[in-house]
Amino acid sequence: MDEQTIAALKEGHPILEDIAQQREVAWINPDRIPFEQARPLQELSMEDIDDAENRLARFAPFIQKCFPETASRKGIIESDLVDIACMRESINAAYDSALAGRLLLKKDSHLAIAGSVKARGGIYEVLKHTEDLALENGLISPEEASDNSPGNTAYAKLADDSAREIFGRYTVQVGSTGNLGMSIGIMSAAVGYHVIVHMSADARQWKKDRLRSFGVEVVEYESDYGEAVRNGRMRSDADPTSYFVDDENSRDLFLGYAVAAKRLPSQLAALDVAVDEEHPLFVYIPCGVGGAPGGISFGLKQVYGDAVHCFFVEPTQAPCMLVGMVSGLNSAISVQDIGLTGLTHADGLAVGRPSGFVGGVMKPHLSGEFTVSDPKLYDYMRDLIAAEDVFLEPSACAAFQGPIRLGLEDVCKDYIEQNDLAKKMANATHIAWATGGSLVPDDIRRSYEQTHLD
Ligand SMILES: *Cc1c(COP(=O)(O)O)cnc(C)c1O
């Protein structure tokens, strides 16, 4: 993108200059509209999320068979939602946040199989593809594939050797900075596929090692994520038995994430949390390419409408969704275009260009965004360990920038005023969406705990 275009963009949107200077910012989305107006304009709906939820339920007996650790939830991959009142006190004391209401942690960091939010979208997409192939190869009948009764255990047979032998004739490929590769890789290997994960230079060594231990073929690239994706797609397109998981445009990944929202009401009810006009819900989710936070937020809007306020958080060096939304250029602009490196310690979020699909879907729904500097991620990580004895990877700790900054930023104060929320903040609930961490090896965890950046 040429300098003149960038200069004109900055003039029209002064926040872009702050972003280019790597300053932390808060931004409120001027394009958000009431949910009931946004809903009919969109390609996807609650029906699509219901369909994804039913598919995951059909596969539950299969998951339980492949991954015995999912037995306690009967093959449903779901995480806990917990109150972190001590963390709320800790951030109020350390950062003057004055956060009222309750602060909860959604522990997708501890999801079975992949140890990150990618266990939602990634595993769902592999299963959807598996269902398609199983139907094509006569391993399940169309009746079994449309039977949503809890008694349908037909999919368990897809874990048999005879089925695995057939899946072994197919390949699944994905480009990844790490966690998506782990989720797709582990799940695909479990089904029996030949799996190739194309990994960018910034992916952690332990993730590559772990994937290889599952028999996954890992291809490494010197360059960034974009290159890994381009090459992976090219190799997959050249092979008719290969399926490429497209992190940027996949509706299936998105819907797999969105299912999280349908399971939240019962978890909130168990904590005595009401969500309605008088009891707003604020959700803060770390954002990379956008699929995970977009899918979850889209689902939450379908469930709670205007009562839920969704915020994304990105690193100051890689705020791709923010740059796309502020400029209105969506995926036609990258963080490199405005002079940022795209390099960050938040490896799950090191993405230079957002998903155009997600940017479009979120435009009428998203409340706003925060950016956070890398040093803070480690501070928040230590704060959470001290307050709650819970470990999250640095990327996931980006979520805390939301509850910490909400009460301090002028644009957020205006948002609260303009949306008639001021009187309701004492009744509000805030969810920091913890997107990863439980699979980080102990030695890496200890080195994170000792990392102090300035
Ligand atoms: C992938 C990831 C995200 C963001 O998901 P996107 O779909 O890339 O936006 C957030 N946190 C962690 C730990 C991740 O691995």
The ligand as an SDF file (V2000), in Angstrom:
LIG
                    3D

 15 15  0  0  0  0  0  0  0  0999 V2000
   -5.6700  -18.7060   17.9320 C   0  0  0  0  0  0  0  0  0  0  0  0
   -5.6710  -18.0880   19.2540 C   0  0  0  0  0  0  0  0  0  0  0  0
   -6.4220  -16.9380   19.5230 C   0  0  0  0  0  0  0  0  0  0  0  0
   -7.2210  -16.1820   18.5040 C   0  0  0  0  0  0  0  0  0  0  0  0
   -7.9330  -16.9310   17.5700 O   0  0  0  0  0  0  0  0  0  0  0  0
   -8.0780  -16.4080   16.0670 P   0  0  0  0  0  0  0  0  0  0  0  0
   -9.0650  -17.3110   15.4760 O   0  0  0  0  0  0  0  0  0  0  0  0
   -6.7310  -16.5390   15.4280 O   0  0  0  0  0  0  0  0  0  0  0  0
   -8.4940  -14.9960   16.1490 O   0  0  0  0  0  0  0  0  0  0  0  0
   -6.3580  -16.4330   20.8070 C   0  0  0  0  0  0  0  0  0  0  0  0
   -5.6230  -17.0070   21.7640 N   0  0  0  0  0  0  0  0  0  0  0  0
   -4.8920  -18.1160   21.5480 C   0  0  0  0  0  0  0  0  0  0  0  0
   -4.1140  -18.7120   22.6680 C   0  0  0  0  0  0  0  0  0  0  0  0
   -4.9020  -18.7000   20.2840 C   0  0  0  0  0  0  0  0  0  0  0  0
   -4.1740  -19.7860   20.0700 O   0  0  0  0  0  0  0  0  0  0  0  0
  1  2  1  0
  2  3  1  0
  2 14  2  0
  3  4  1  0
  3 10  2  0
  4  5  1  0
  5  6  1  0
  6  7  2  0
  6  8  1  0
  6  9  1  0
 10 11  1  0
 11 12  2  0
 12 13  1  0
 12 14  1  0
 14 15  1  0
M  END
$$$$
